[in-house]
Amino acid sequence: MTRALMRAHFDVVLFLHANRLEDFSFLGTTFVRHSCIELAQWLLCHYADKLDGCEFEVPTSNWRFNEWCAKVNLHRAREYDASTWWVCESAVLQLEEQP
């Protein structure tokens, strides 16, 4: 599942989650690039404790994704012209219940 997550293959992640007992782990600080808002939302709702310290790279132009990151209390680590980096601190997340 780790490879599917790192490559943002959301359909594969959902399949593995539903059909296998396979888990995932990130070593040290992990950077999630080219993710979509739906994958980030799903990950944080299901595995927030495993994402503590994980960084998400979000295109700066994707204002909807960046607004959501701020809303759920991800920490804005740095911002460049092309991307904004958000750090997950699971203890301070403010997630809404999702189906």
Secondary structure, 3 states (H helix, E strand, C coil): CHHHHHCCCHHHHHHHHHHCCCCCCCCCCCEECCCCHHHHHHHHHHHHHHHCCCEEEEECCCHHHHHHHHHCCCEEEEECCCEEEEECCHHHCCCCCCC
